[in-house]
Amino acid sequence: MKYPENMLEVGALLPDYMGFIFWEKSARYFDGIIPELPKSIKKVGVFVNASLEEILDKITKHDLQAVQLHGDESVAFCENLKKNAPKAIEVIKVFSILDTFDFAALKPFEKMCDYFLFDTKGKLPGGNGTTFDWKVLENYPSTKPFFLSGGIGLEEMEAVNEILKTNLPVYAIDVNSKFEIEPGLKNINLVKTIFELSQNINK
């Protein structure tokens, strides 16, 4: 999210999480003030290889409840973030997938991260607007819950429903680019539609 009025529009629908990108190279880069949102919404700061000091500063400044790490952050970095955060913070570590993925890479992160997030490997970290082959996730060896991301739009919801019927520990569905008018500006009508669809998903 990038624009305060739009944040309030989407916030009125009570999503579980709302993301704010603090990576300057992103078209969705946010450098403003987050308006007062419903307390139930967890504010997520999205970072790409940022310093620990920068992340801690943003947690304090924006009262973030979660941090999404989209870069090459190490296990030790995640541990330091947990230890030094001014309050309890959810750490979401992102792994980008193309056609194959070595899930052994996840194991060292399991104790230090609350969730994983899987999106599509592209030219930029996240926001590429395309899905990866979700069949890759059939090999997921962990019980750690994860966010499913990567180009999810209304036309993917049937496939999303099918994956939710499996035993995979899908914790949340991350939607972004396919619900935008422009980078960081959500089409509120499309967002309302997916909220309506989500009420009946996997039933």
C-alpha positions in Angstrom: 0.0 0.0 0.0 1.2 3.5 -0.9 -1.6 6.0 -0.6 -3.3 6.9 2.8 -6.8 7.2 1.5 -6.5 3.9 -0.3 -5.2 2.3 2.9 -8.3 3.5 4.7 -10.6 2.1 2.0 -8.9 -1.3 2.1 -8.6 -1.2 5.8 -12.4 -0.9 6.2 -12.6 -4.4 4.7 -10.4 -5.7 7.6 -7.7 -7.7 5.9 -5.5 -9.7 8.2 -2.3 -8.0 7.0 -1.4 -4.8 5.1 2.0 -4.4 3.5 4.2 -1.4 3.1 7.3 -1.6 0.9 10.4 0.1 2.3 12.7 -0.8 -0.6 13.5 2.4 -2.5 13.8 0.7 -5.9 10.2 -0.5 -5.8 7.5 1.4 -7.7 5.5 0.8 -4.5 8.1 2.3 -2.2 6.4 3.9 0.8 7.9 6.9 2.7 4.9 8.5 4.3 2.7 8.3 7.4 0.4 5.3 7.8 -3.0 6.5 8.9 -4.8 5.0 11.9 -6.0 1.5 10.9 -8.2 -1.0 12.7 -6.2 -2.7 15.4 -6.9 -6.2 14.0 -4.8 -5.4 10.9 -1.2 -6.3 11.2 1.1 -3.8 9.4 3.9 -5.5 7.5 7.1 -3.8 6.5 8.6 -5.3 3.4 12.4 -5.1 3.2 15.1 -6.2 0.7 18.6 -6.6 2.3 18.0 -3.7 4.6 20.2 -3.1 7.6 19.1 -4.2 11.0 19.1 -0.6 12.1 16.8 0.5 9.3 14.3 -2.3 10.0 14.2 -1.6 13.7 13.7 2.1 13.0 10.7 1.4 10.7 9.2 -1.0 13.3 9.2 1.8 15.8 8.2 4.6 13.5 5.2 2.8 12.0 4.3 0.4 14.8 4.8 -2.6 12.6 3.6 -6.0 13.7 5.4 -8.1 11.1 8.5 -7.9 8.9 8.7 -9.5 5.4 12.3 -10.2 4.3 12.6 -10.4 0.5 16.4 -10.4 0.1 19.3 -12.6 1.0 18.9 -12.3 4.8 20.7 -15.0 6.8 19.5 -17.1 9.6 21.7 -15.0 12.0 20.1 -11.8 10.7 16.6 -13.2 11.4 17.8 -14.2 14.9 19.2 -10.7 15.5 16.0 -9.1 14.3 14.0 -11.2 16.7 16.3 -10.4 19.6 16.6 -6.7 19.0 13.1 -5.8 18.0 11.4 -3.3 20.4 8.5 -5.7 20.7 7.4 -9.2 19.6 7.4 -9.2 15.8 6.4 -11.7 13.2 9.3 -12.5 10.8 8.2 -13.7 7.3 11.1 -15.0 5.2 10.5 -15.0 1.4 11.7 -17.6 -1.0 11.3 -17.2 -4.7 10.4 -20.2 -6.8 10.6 -20.8 -10.5 10.1 -24.4 -11.8 12.0 -26.2 -9.1 13.1 -25.4 -5.5 15.4 -27.1 -3.0 13.3 -27.1 0.1 16.3 -28.1 2.2 17.2 -24.3 2.1 14.2 -23.7 4.5 15.3 -25.9 7.4 17.9 -23.5 9.0 15.3 -20.7 9.0 12.5 -22.7 10.7 13.3 -21.7 14.3 13.9 -18.1 13.5 11.0 -17.3 11.3 7.3 -17.3 12.1 6.2 -17.9 8.5 7.6 -18.5 5.0 6.3 -16.8 1.9 6.6 -18.4 -1.5 6.4 -16.1 -4.6 7.5 -16.3 -8.2 11.2 -15.8 -9.0 11.6 -12.9 -11.4 13.8 -9.9 -12.3 12.9 -8.1 -9.2 12.2 -9.3 -5.6 8.4 -9.8 -5.6 5.8 -7.9 -7.5 6.4 -9.7 -10.8 2.7 -10.4 -11.3 3.1 -14.1 -12.3 2.4 -17.4 -10.6 4.8 -20.3 -10.2 3.9 -23.9 -10.6 2.2 -24.7 -7.3 2.8 -28.4 -7.9 6.3 -27.7 -6.6 4.8 -27.3 -3.2 3.7 -30.9 -3.1 7.3 -31.5 -2.0 7.1 -29.1 0.9 8.6 -31.0 3.9 7.8 -28.7 6.7 4.9 -28.0 9.0 5.8 -24.3 9.2 2.8 -22.3 7.9 3.4 -20.2 4.8 2.0 -17.4 2.7 1.1 -18.2 -0.9 2.0 -15.4 -3.2 3.0 -14.5 -6.8 0.5 -13.1 -9.3 -2.6 -14.2 -7.6 -5.8 -12.7 -9.1 -9.5 -13.5 -9.3 -8.8 -16.0 -12.1 -6.5 -18.0 -9.8 -9.0 -18.4 -7.0 -10.3 -21.7 -8.1 -6.7 -23.1 -8.1 -6.2 -21.4 -4.7 -9.2 -23.2 -3.4 -7.8 -26.5 -4.6 -4.5 -26.0 -2.9 -6.3 -25.2 0.3 -8.0 -28.5 0.2 -4.6 -30.3 0.5 -2.7 -30.9 3.7 -0.3 -28.1 3.0 0.0 -25.5 5.8 -1.1 -22.5 3.8 -1.6 -19.7 6.3 -2.5 -16.8 4.1 -3.0 -15.7 0.5 -0.9 -12.7 -0.5 -2.5 -10.6 -3.2 -1.1 -7.4 -4.8 -0.4 -6.5 -8.4 -3.5 -8.0 -10.0 -5.7 -5.8 -7.7 -4.0 -2.5 -8.6 -4.9 0.5 -10.7 -1.2 1.5 -10.6 1.7 0.4 -8.3 0.6 0.8 -4.7 -3.0 1.9 -5.5 -5.6 -0.9 -5.1 -8.8 -1.2 -7.1 -11.2 -1.2 -4.1 -13.9 -3.0 -6.2 -11.6 -5.8 -7.1 -10.5 -6.1 -3.5 -14.1 -6.2 -2.3 -14.7 -9.0 -4.8 -11.9 -11.2 -3.5 -13.0 -10.6 0.0 -16.5 -11.8 -0.9 -15.0 -14.9 -2.6 -12.7 -15.6 0.3 -15.7 -15.9 2.6 -16.8 -19.0 0.8 -13.4 -20.5 -0.1 -12.7 -24.1 0.8 -16.2 -24.7 1.9 
